[in-house]
Amino acid sequence: MGSSPPLALIFVLLLFPSSAPSRARSASVVTRLPGFRGPLPFYMETGYVEVDEVNEAELFYYFIESERNPIEDPLLLWLTGGPRCSAFCGLVFEVGPLKFVSAKYNGSLPSLVYRPYSWTKVSNMIFLDSPAGSGFSFSRHAEGYDAGDRSWSKHAHTFLLKWFIDHPKFLSNPLYIAGDSYAGKIVPIVTQEVLNGIEAGKQPPLNLQGYIIGNPITGERADLNSRVPFAHSMGIISDDFFELTQRSCEGQDYRSPTDAKCEMCLNTFDEFLSEINLGYMLDPKCARTSPKPKTPDRRTLQEEYLYLLKPPPIPALYCRNYAHFLSYHWANTDIVRKAIHVKKGTVGEWQRCNYDLPYTEDINSSIMYHLRVTSKRYRALVYSGDHDMLITFVGTNEWIRSLNFSIVDDWRSWHVGGQVAGYTTSYSNNLTFATVKGAGHTAAEYKEKECFAMIRRWLSHKPL
Amino acid sequence: MGSSPPLALIFVLLLFPSSAPSRARSASVVTRLPGFRGPLPFYMETGYVEVDEVNEAELFYYFIESERNPIEDPLLLWLTGGPRCSAFCGLVFEVGPLKFVSAKYNGSLPSLVYRPYSWTKVSNMIFLDSPAGSGFSFSRHAEGYDAGDRSWSKHAHTFLLKWFIDHPKFLSNPLYIAGDSYAGKIVPIVTQEVLNGIEAGKQPPLNLQGYIIGNPITGERADLNSRVPFAHSMGIISDDFFELTQRSCEGQDYRSPTDAKCEMCLNTFDEFLSEINLGYMLDPKCARTSPKPKTPDRRTLQEEYLYLLKPPPIPALYCRNYAHFLSYHWANTDIVRKAIHVKKGTVGEWQRCNYDLPYTEDINSSIMYHLRVTSKRYRALVYSGDHDMLITFVGTNEWIRSLNFSIVDDWRSWHVGGQVAGYTTSYSNNLTFATVKGAGHTAAEYKEKECFAMIRRWLSHKPL
């Protein structure tokens, strides 16, 4: 922790005047959800798993059984990015079986409807609020919120082991670790953790099969450096300025350039990007919420358009992130918290993404983890919405190529409903890369049908 | 004419068993249109102007007065591409004040409604079916259909002179020549024709101010060669294949490569493109209508997705070109033809684009015309929908830069409604280049509001 804890943390600490003991693990079936008409058409459970006994940190999760064949279908652990965005976002905006009705908020509870292209149609899914301080996950001690890449990954692994102890019937299902954006950096690290645990004979034995990441951060230069050629090819910067920047910044790390001319170029570049919806360059840039960060965008990997501070801002109804606004009003309602069995007094205001708490990027790059895990023949699917400027498919393609795997199935289109849905290359070591044509940062939010077909095929070991 | 005239031409000739004389010019006010509820909320006139006395070729036009101040607002002559697409397409799908209601065709007349972002809100517009054989324009002799770049341009000029004789009150309005796609090649040539006429003292004196072109063809290599880097940057072809093609095709004209390896690469490239909606790469590729052309796409500049032969195919209702299908059913109805005063027996089936008739590209490149006209200080606006793969903004940007004009207002974003609508550069010689973000080949069809703001500002001599 820094020397002056942020206000939110002080608030969190006030919530636990006495360190009352609580059950380390809990699980409750949820058959109805406020805002959703009738009983849920799928099996859902929420619960907590303590992952840090010293600090009494408990991670909250939403578990949804496969709507096809829960006994045999794979099990996906879904982590959401940020870091510290709630996994509920993954559930309700991306790959889960619910979505908000985009109707003007009138003070009453926002409505939820069934989302037909849910990945739970073909897999069991755990949406995990992690690390502590995300969504409804909490810690009873301030130190429990002091997360980083390493602790997040370890906690996710601890979570899995304990969760499976309570759910032994899923131990034989193929297990995949999944997530996107910043979670794309953590997923291979968690996979490595699980793999280490398996090799060390940790109990219970997990049936790990591989991992899935969308528009993932790696921590490599390519994540941000690639924005410049991508912005050029998308017609956002001119030929001349592109060439000048390339020349001035050759060999530089765009996050911390040492060359003054490069620095100047990147400042201009930031101005060009600041006008654009980076998550999907063709969408309007909608109400942004927080004061402009003092550091230029390129310095940080936070998803700028997810950067919602409390109180939530109100985007226009036509904006894609209007539903994000609704999520605040849903998740912060007492009857909702009661319905999903949130422990009283553990979390103040639920936030889509909680950037108030400290987070240490204590692993520079995930590349070695990708290499280690795939070289052990675990399967990997890396997909990229191709209109995302936060983590471009150009940069992702670049680091995948740098792994120097041989190509098994060369770059080709993949199809859904007779249309090109994107392009894919399969590499040795069971790694598949796929773009999603016309999708943004959280690809499944933009191309539901296509991303569902992608995951269905890939989980079934079929070509995309 | 070739030695075996196409069937359509024979049909056309059968329509004129006797060469009955007709009035060389006609004009009729149209106050109501079948399919449009109530009187038209703008002044509209249709008519014919004979442009080729020998062959008795008459061009059909739709004239719509500015809805603002017809006395002072500019007058735009709008030509549509193809060659030989009807200017009605420009009126009803792009920049005019009407559009089709996209409802399932049930045998009754398709409905039209008012299109609020019409360019006629700020300018008088003539939509000209040209050359003869397009839309409702016709010739009484087969030779009249034997058009090419030169004759089309001359006829457009002749049309203007005769039209102004009958409409002298518009002679003082600023005159602009406009059009997109293939018409983008013709527009600067027509402008040069008009300019020559002015310099030669032809009467009446036209108040030419400049020209406007959208996603224009030039006839230069850049038109097609640029598709390869553009497809690469859009993630349609792989890095490796892009590099191979660039290497193999260096210095080649992609329309007729002489190198075998290049030829092979381009054939593979054609296969990648054949799956995509070239007019807007993010739209689905909808019912295409004609048999696949025997020559690969890159050999021809015809707009592939406009390639509709009779009888029209039926795209899915969700397809953008469903309205194109409706246009056949509207324009081929007797009450419609009567309402717009089409001369009986002159045109068989109205077609969106009539590719049955011969057309000679007898001017290789329009570049010299751009140079000549702009060097005389006539104004030019070149705009490009930046998601068009038929004529990419990359290629257009390339030839504009090759003109070596100095930059007056360097590459910057332009805005509509607080959002980036595209990027623009202004050059000396009064040339402005603008991209339209997220628009396809016929930019105003995709981004109505933005293109309207663009033309309104540019016609008022304001920065975009």
Interface residues (C-beta under 8 A of the other chain):
Chain A: P229 F230 H232 S233 M234 G235 I236 I237 S238 D239 D240 F241 F272 E275 I276 M281 L282 P284 K285 D386 F393 V394 N397 R401 D410 W411 S413 Q419 V420 G422 Y423 T425 T435 K437 G438
Chain B: P229 F230 H232 S233 M234 G235 I236 I237 S238 D239 D240 F241 F272 E275 I276 M281 L282 P284 K285 D386 F393 V394 N397 R401 D410 W411 S413 Q419 V420 G422 Y423 T425 T435 K437 G438
